[in-house]
């Protein structure tokens, strides 16, 4: 497989860095990483995507790696709506009218938000490890999910902010070990991604993203229209697949259950038994097969 081409695209708020690879005339496929992760999470499925005729665009999300804000005055917001708007802005900057979106974790939320906001621009959407309709602070949670979201509650405190700033590698490596206990990742694999957490805005983005979800921080008003549209009508009008690891110890599979009423252009949900929170890392061939079977 040829080395990806690194690009940087100016959008209204960001200079978004991305890796582009695959056939020049391939249909555009955006692969959106989650937290705590980066573009390397998709390496294991790229060859299959290219063989299927897709040209992959794999961006670093805001606050990760070489993606940077263009103006020091722009709020370092991590609203989930901001992630979806960033995808649409990147498509604009690249001159891409419509594309397929595949996202994991934060990237899944970005794909859902973009699909909801601009269904005419999204050919198909795949969300991995996260279900739609789980973005609001009043969402029901089981006690087990309250337990699993310990890091959300930690980040709402000054102690959590200090840990995130002072020991980002120690914390994120611990989280990897919790969320994919049967995936024996190496030091080199972790470090290849952890370097993306050295972005100067990473801490601010992470803190705001988790705090704003539960009402511990004010949302960025720049995304009020997107939030209002989701509240008024949360239905996604794009063919959508949700994949969930059957042994995901972060977002339990129950959190993506019974979402059919939130889709009206075709919806499927598949549980990948035995996998944790990172199916694309833990079982890339199986994940690629599920994704491609749906989006083709």
Residue pairs with C-beta under 8 A, 6 or more apart in sequence:
1 21
1 46
1 47
1 50
2 21
3 21
4 19
4 20
4 21
4 46
4 56
4 58
5 19
5 20
5 21
6 17
6 18
6 19
6 20
7 17
7 18
7 19
7 20
8 15
8 16
8 17
8 18
8 66
9 15
9 16
9 18
9 90
9 93
9 94
10 70
10 93
11 86
11 89
11 90
11 92
11 93
12 89
13 62
13 69
13 70
13 71
13 74
13 86
13 89
14 62
14 67
14 68
14 69
14 70
14 86
14 89
15 67
15 68
15 69
15 70
16 59
16 60
16 62
16 67
16 86
16 89
16 90
16 93
17 59
17 60
17 65
17 66
17 67
18 39
18 57
18 58
18 59
18 60
18 90
19 39
19 56
19 57
19 58
20 55
20 56
20 57
20 58
21 46
21 50
21 55
21 56
21 58
22 29
22 46
22 49
22 50
22 54
22 55
22 56
23 50
23 53
23 54
23 55
24 55
25 55
26 50
26 53
26 54
26 55
27 53
27 54
27 55
27 99
27 100
27 123
28 54
28 55
28 57
28 96
28 98
28 99
28 100
29 49
29 54
29 55
29 56
29 57
29 99
29 100
29 102
29 295
30 56
30 57
30 58
30 59
30 87
30 90
30 91
30 99
30 100
30 101
30 102
30 103
30 111
31 39
31 42
31 45
31 49
31 56
31 57
31 58
31 102
31 103
31 107
32 59
32 61
32 83
32 87
32 101
32 102
32 103
32 104
32 106
32 107
32 108
32 110
32 111
33 39
33 41
33 42
33 58
33 60
33 61
33 64
33 103
33 104
33 105
33 106
33 107
34 41
34 103
34 104
34 105
34 106
34 107
34 108
34 129
34 130
35 105
35 106
35 206
35 209
36 171
36 172
36 175
36 176
36 193
36 194
36 197
37 104
37 105
37 193
37 278
38 60
38 64
38 65
38 193
38 196
39 58
39 59
39 60
39 65
39 196
40 189
40 192
40 193
41 104
41 193
41 278
41 280
41 281
42 56
42 58
42 280
43 284
44 280
44 281
44 284
44 285
44 287
44 288
45 280
45 284
45 285
45 287
45 288
45 291
46 56
46 58
48 285
48 288
48 289
48 292
49 56
49 288
49 291
49 292
50 56
52 292
52 296
54 100
57 90
57 94
57 96
57 99
59 67
59 86
59 87
59 90
60 66
60 67
60 196
60 199
61 67
61 83
61 86
61 106
61 107
61 110
62 69
62 78
62 82
62 83
62 86
62 201
62 205
63 76
63 78
63 199
63 201
63 202
63 204
63 205
63 206
64 196
64 197
64 199
64 202
65 195
65 196
65 199
66 199
67 199
68 199
68 201
69 76
69 201
75 220
75 222
76 201
76 204
76 205
76 208
77 205
77 208
77 212
77 219
77 220
77 222
77 223
78 204
78 205
78 206
78 207
78 208
78 209
78 210
78 212
79 208
79 209
79 212
79 219
79 220
79 223
79 227
80 106
80 109
80 110
80 113
80 135
80 209
80 213
81 113
81 219
81 223
81 226
81 227
81 230
82 220
82 222
82 223
83 106
83 107
83 109
83 110
83 113
84 109
84 110
84 111
84 112
84 113
84 114
84 116
84 117
84 226
85 113
85 114
85 117
85 223
85 226
86 110
87 101
87 110
87 111
87 113
87 114
88 114
88 117
88 118
88 121
91 97
91 99
91 121
97 121
98 120
98 121
98 122
98 123
99 121
99 122
99 123
100 122
100 123
100 124
100 125
100 126
100 295
101 110
101 111
101 114
101 115
101 122
101 124
101 125
101 126
102 111
102 125
102 126
102 128
102 291
102 295
103 109
103 110
103 111
103 112
103 126
103 127
103 128
104 127
104 128
104 129
104 130
104 278
104 279
104 280
105 128
105 129
105 130
105 277
106 209
107 128
108 126
108 127
108 128
108 129
108 130
109 127
109 130
109 135
111 122
111 125
111 126
111 127
112 125
112 127
112 130
112 132
112 236
112 240
113 226
113 230
114 121
114 122
115 122
115 125
115 236
115 237
115 238
115 240
116 229
116 230
116 234
116 235
116 236
116 237
117 226
117 229
119 236
119 237
119 238
119 265
122 238
123 238
123 239
123 295
124 238
124 239
124 240
124 241
124 294
124 295
125 236
125 238
125 239
125 240
125 241
126 240
126 241
126 242
126 243
126 291
126 294
126 295
127 240
127 241
127 242
127 243
128 242
128 243
128 244
128 279
128 280
128 287
129 243
129 244
129 245
129 248
129 250
129 251
129 277
129 278
129 279
130 242
130 251
130 255
130 256
131 242
131 244
131 251
131 255
131 256
131 257
131 259
131 269
132 234
132 236
132 240
132 242
132 259
132 262
132 263
133 139
133 234
133 259
133 262
134 251
134 255
134 256
135 213
135 230
137 213
137 214
137 215
141 149
142 252
142 254
144 252
145 251
145 252
145 254
145 255
148 249
148 250
148 251
148 252
151 160
151 171
151 175
151 210
152 210
152 213
152 214
153 160
154 160
154 163
155 161
155 164
155 206
155 207
155 210
155 211
156 210
156 211
156 214
156 216
160 207
161 203
161 207
163 171
164 171
164 203
164 206
164 207
165 203
168 194
168 197
168 198
168 202
168 203
169 194
169 197
172 194
172 197
173 190
173 194
176 185
176 190
176 278
178 249
178 250
179 248
179 249
179 250
179 276
179 277
179 278
180 276
180 277
180 278
180 281
180 282
181 249
181 276
182 247
182 274
182 276
182 282
183 276
183 278
183 281
183 282
185 281
196 202
207 217
208 217
211 217
212 218
212 219
212 220
219 227
234 262
235 261
235 262
235 263
235 264
236 262
236 263
236 264
236 265
237 263
237 264
237 265
238 265
239 265
239 266
239 267
239 294
240 263
240 265
240 266
240 267
240 268
241 267
241 268
241 269
241 270
241 290
241 291
241 294
241 295
242 256
242 259
242 267
242 268
242 269
242 270
243 269
243 270
243 272
243 279
243 287
243 290
243 291
244 251
244 253
244 256
244 269
244 270
244 271
244 272
245 253
245 271
245 272
245 274
245 275
245 276
245 277
245 278
245 279
245 282
246 253
246 271
246 272
246 273
246 274
246 275
247 273
247 274
247 275
247 276
248 275
248 276
248 277
249 276
249 277
250 276
250 277
251 277
253 271
256 269
257 269
259 267
259 269
260 267
268 294
270 290
272 279
272 283
272 286
272 287
272 290
275 282
275 283
276 282
279 286
279 287
280 287
